Amino acid sequence: MTDAERLEEWYKKRGILKGVEFHFTNIYDNYYMLYTVEPKLYGRPIIYKVEGDDFIFVHGDEYKHAIWVHAGSPDPVKPEEVPEFLK
């Protein structure tokens, strides 16, 4: 079972998004973003980090970093080009 499948199963067991078809997609290393089949959620996408058997809700600077990388950050990045929230 993949980490994405484990996250989906964990969500379903807790009754989160009951009746909504959804899946998690790996967006960066061990970071997974929630997608709903039909648009149900608005605002910030939900992201979890998988560490071993734990699923950690991502927020703050770590969240900004995951979104930034997922959006296609330049590679390699020069230190002066790194966004302020990563410094």
N, C-alpha and C positions, 0 to 999 in steps of 0.2 A: 504494500500500500504506500502510495506517495505521500509526502507531507501535505500536499493540497487536499488529497482525499481524506487524510486524517483530520485536517482542519474542518472540512465539510461535515464529516461524521460527528465531530465534537460539537459543532454548531447545531446540527439536527437533534442530537441527544438532549440539548438544553432548550429546545423549542424556540430557538432564535430564528426569526424570519419564517415563522410557521406559515405554510401554504405558499411560500415564494420560492420559485426555482432559482438557484444560485450556484456559483462555483467560485473557487479560489484559483488564482493564477499567479505563478511565480513571476515577480517583476524585477527582482534583483537579489542575487545570492540567496539568502534564506528568508526573504521578505515576500509576503503573499497578499495580493489585493483581492477584495471581494467584488464580484460582479454579479448582478442580477440579470436574468434572461430578459425580463421586461423591466424598463426603468421604474424602480420603486424608491430608490434612495437618492437624495439630492444633497449637495454640499460636498464635504471632504470624503474622498473614498476611504473605506475601512481597510487598514493594513495591519497584519500580524507578522511578528517575527517568530520563526520556529527555532527553538533551542532545545535539542534533544527531544524529550517528551512534552515540553512546555510550549504553550502558545502565548506570546506576549503582545498585548495591544500596543501599537506603535504611536507615539505622539511627540510633540516638541521638535527639537532639532533633528532627531533621528528620522522623524516622519518627513520633514522637509528634505532631508538627504535622500531618502528612498524615492520620493516623488521626483526629485531633481535627476537622479540617476535613471529612473524609469523613463523620464521624458527625453533622454538622450544627451546627457552631459557630454561636453567635449572630452576627448580622450587622446593623449594624456592632457591633464589640466596643469597649467602653470600655477604656482602658488598665488600670484597676484590676480588670477582669474577665478579663484575659488569664491563662491558667494559668501557674504558676511556671516550667514548662519552656520557655516561649516568651520569658521575660524575659532 
